[in-house]
Amino acid sequence: MPQRPSNREMKALFHLGEDNVLGPDDFKDVGEKVFAGMLKKKWIEAVEGQADKYRTTEKGRIIHDEEVYFTGRWKR
């Protein structure tokens, strides 16, 4: 069972994607520490040629989708 993401990790995973490339500077309350933790868990990967920019990996997209389904947010 994958580790549940925190609210800040969920916020970042929600806005990131294969095409959407963002970094800690693009969020008001999600910092480098959160991105470092997600990078360590292999939920995101660094984008070549762009400093401090990341995109989700397949594992990160699956965790986000399962978490949204698991918490029942689609019902509320």
Secondary structure, DSSP 4 states (H G I P E B T S, - for coil): -PPPPPHHHHHHHHH--SS--B-GGG-SS--HHHHHHHHHTTSEEEPTTSTT-EEE-HHHHHHHHHHHHHHTTTT-
